[in-house]
Each structure stands twice: as structure tokens, then as C-alpha cells.
Amino acid sequence: MNNRSIPSHTPVLLSETLNALGVQPGGRYIDCTIGGGGHAAAILENSSPGGQLLGIDADPKALEAAKERLQHYKESALLVNDNFTHLQSICIKYDFFPVHGILFDLGLSSLQLNSEGRGFSFQHDAPLDMRFSPDQKVSAADIVNTASETKLAQIIKTYGEERQSSRIARNIIEGRPVRTTRQLAHLIEKTVGRRGKIHPATRTFQALRIAVNHELEYIESALRQAIDLLGYEGRLVVISYHSLEDRIVKQFMQREAKGCICPPSTPVCVCGHKPRIRLINKKVITPAETEIKNNPRSRSAKLRAAESITAQGSYYANADDQAFLSVAKSRGWRRPALIQKIRMVFLAA
Ligand SMILES: C[S@@+](CC[C@H](N)C(=O)[O-])C[C@H]1O[C@@H](n2cnc3c(N)ncnc32)[C@H](O)[C@@H]1O
């Protein structure tokens, strides 16, 4: 439930996410980007009774909002203010593994975008900050006012996929110091002019936000850690919002779903790579027209999901469950986790 004082964030691809995670009563889940807690609330609701959730966010303000939203699930939710690049150590610290599902809903939330003083949007005039966490040392203003022209152009080109990156970088250097969101937006508008519906500063703002928060650098290592934390048949679900993120997720999942990854010219496999996941959706899942109409921010969302096919750990905590697992193994049952789910529902009835 939303607290009235907190502007809400509408969770994107909600039912698709719950389906892809295979949320079930008694399941254990990690939301690595809990934001306003929209997905997390639905996960907790659908995993009740007995469900547990570990929620992580780099932004302490997001965590406050999530705490409000999840107040009815206090007993079942553990919230941690950290970067998901530390996923494995967080789970070890709180003894929270193996898990049934892990969600990454990348990027920033509407709470952050609409937050007036944080500099994520040029809709509000604010200092150029853009840090998810106040612990980060470098803000967008630091990059804009100290980076070399080449470095600035490279950031804007790579992370913003902006064709006019060199011109924008040159004019930023000439216009320094650039301290506020509106100052930067005007400078970019003056540099490249205005065409179409999208403001010409949008891509540069995206680029700076990605650079400030090292957004692309952390994804692959976090996904690797996530796979290690999944139990057998546990699900990994990732929602991304631009092609740079989606490319990293897609390539990672395709590689982890494959056996040998030696170059085609290698006559005999030398990599010894083994598939660790199975792709759930070969084709990326995108929002339906109605969702885009109701929540335009969802328009660029892409969901990819995979299932662990290796048994890193076991969901079977007690002696009864361990005994069940050994019977399942000795009889060669192929999907012990699924059988266990059915058994749990049966026993609960
Ligand atoms: C799109 S929002 C998530 C919204 C959430 N699913 C909901 O329904 O309310 C993304 C969140 O991820 C957080 N985030 C982004 N990168 C992060 C990282 N490397 N570590 C931890 N949190 C991160 C942001 O602070 C933001 O709150």
C-alpha cells in the first residue's frame, strides 16, 4: 500500500514478472532493485504464506519508500541498503540462499526521476547530482565540470547513444561551470536544436546517470553472483530499459545457457563451459499496448528470464525435506523441486 506522502512508482511488467519468477507460497526471493517496493509487495503477496524477501537498493530514500510500502510484510521482508554488486556477500551475511527467484528491475524509479533535488531530470531545476547513493563520491556535476572533452564526448556517445556527442561535449567545456539541470538542458538544446517530441538533452542525461552510478559495469558481475545463489530450478528475471543494458543481459544469459563457448575455429573444446541456466523466454517480453498507455515509462522495458539447471544449494532445510530429496534422487525423479512444490501445496491443504 502506498503512503500518501510518497509519490508512487508503478511496477513495470508486473504479472509477467511474477509469472517468470514462478512465485509460489513459501518461496524465498531477492529483489536486487527494490525501489518503491512495487514488485516486492506483489512477490510477498503471492508467496504468502511463508514467503520471504530480501530487498536491496543502493538508494537509502528508495529503501525508506519500500519500507513504507511493505509495512504489512515486516516479518517476511529484509531490506538492505547496498549496491547489488555485493549481492553474494549480502546473502552470505544474512544467510539468505539458496533462493527460488531473483529480480533485477534496472535503472531508476519514478521516485528518483520525480525527486526535485536529485538532478535526475531537467523537469526540475536542481544541482547536477544523479547519485543513487550519497556514499558515492562523484556526482554528475563533477563529471560535467572536470572531465576532458574527449572523455565527455565518449560518455555521451557510449551511454547516451548520442550522435551529436562531440558538439555537446565541446559546448559543455565552453559553458563551464555547468551546475544545474536546467543550465545543462538549455546548453544542449542550444547546441543541437529541438526536433521531435523527445527533449534533446534526454540522451545526455541518461549517459551522465549511467556514468555516475557505474550502471553497466555492475550488471554482469551481479548476474553471475545471482546464478550462484539460485537453487535448482530457481528463476532469474531481469527487466532493462535501454539497449545497452539489454545487450549485456541477453549476451550473459545466452552464454550461460550454452555448453562449449570456444570460438568456432577451435577443433576441440578447451573451455569446458557447462550450461548453468535454461532460457525461459527465447523472445524478449515487452509490455502490452494497454500497459504502455497506462504507464508510458514502461514503453522501453524488456524482460528476460532464465531458470537454474544446476543444484548449487538446496531448498530442503529440515530432516524431513532432506529425506524427501534423497528419495527423489534415488528414484531418479527428474524435477525434484517441482515435486516438492506440489508436495508442499498438498501438505498445506
Ligand atoms: C526501476 S527502479 C525499481 C523499481 C521497483 N521494481 C518497484 O517496483 O518499485 C530501480 C532501482 O534500482 C536501484 N539501483 C540501480 N542500480 C543499483 C545497484 N547497482 N545496486 C542497488 N540498487 C540499484 C535504483 O536506486 C532504483 O531504486
PDBQT file of the ligand as one rigid body, heavy atoms in Angstrom, charges set to zero:
ROOT
HETATM    1  C1  LIG A 401      13.376   0.750 -11.789  1.00  0.00    +0.000 C 
HETATM    2  S1  LIG A 401      13.714   1.017 -10.110  1.00  0.00    +0.000 S 
HETATM    3  C2  LIG A 401      12.975  -0.376  -9.313  1.00  0.00    +0.000 C 
HETATM    4  C3  LIG A 401      11.526  -0.199  -9.044  1.00  0.00    +0.000 C 
HETATM    5  C4  LIG A 401      10.909  -1.359  -8.291  1.00  0.00    +0.000 C 
HETATM    6  N1  LIG A 401      10.951  -2.574  -9.034  1.00  0.00    +0.000 N 
HETATM    7  C5  LIG A 401       9.464  -1.067  -7.900  1.00  0.00    +0.000 C 
HETATM    8  O1  LIG A 401       8.559  -1.787  -8.320  1.00  0.00    +0.000 OA
HETATM    9  O2  LIG A 401       9.233  -0.108  -7.151  1.00  0.00    +0.000 OA
HETATM   10  C6  LIG A 401      15.412   0.653  -9.977  1.00  0.00    +0.000 C 
HETATM   11  C7  LIG A 401      16.006   0.790  -8.594  1.00  0.00    +0.000 C 
HETATM   12  O3  LIG A 401      17.266   0.151  -8.628  1.00  0.00    +0.000 OA
HETATM   13  C8  LIG A 401      18.184   0.855  -7.845  1.00  0.00    +0.000 C 
HETATM   14  N2  LIG A 401      19.515   0.519  -8.343  1.00  0.00    +0.000 N 
HETATM   15  C9  LIG A 401      20.031   0.791  -9.564  1.00  0.00    +0.000 A 
HETATM   16  N3  LIG A 401      21.275   0.296  -9.656  1.00  0.00    +0.000 NA
HETATM   17  C10 LIG A 401      21.547  -0.314  -8.472  1.00  0.00    +0.000 A 
HETATM   18  C11 LIG A 401      22.655  -1.038  -7.961  1.00  0.00    +0.000 A 
HETATM   19  N4  LIG A 401      23.777  -1.211  -8.698  1.00  0.00    +0.000 N 
HETATM   20  N5  LIG A 401      22.581  -1.547  -6.723  1.00  0.00    +0.000 NA
HETATM   21  C12 LIG A 401      21.447  -1.377  -5.963  1.00  0.00    +0.000 A 
HETATM   22  N6  LIG A 401      20.370  -0.696  -6.394  1.00  0.00    +0.000 NA
HETATM   23  C13 LIG A 401      20.413  -0.178  -7.639  1.00  0.00    +0.000 A 
HETATM   24  C14 LIG A 401      17.792   2.302  -8.015  1.00  0.00    +0.000 C 
HETATM   25  O4  LIG A 401      18.223   3.081  -6.914  1.00  0.00    +0.000 OA
HETATM   26  C15 LIG A 401      16.261   2.207  -8.122  1.00  0.00    +0.000 C 
HETATM   27  O5  LIG A 401      15.664   2.421  -6.876  1.00  0.00    +0.000 OA
ENDROOT
TORSDOF 0
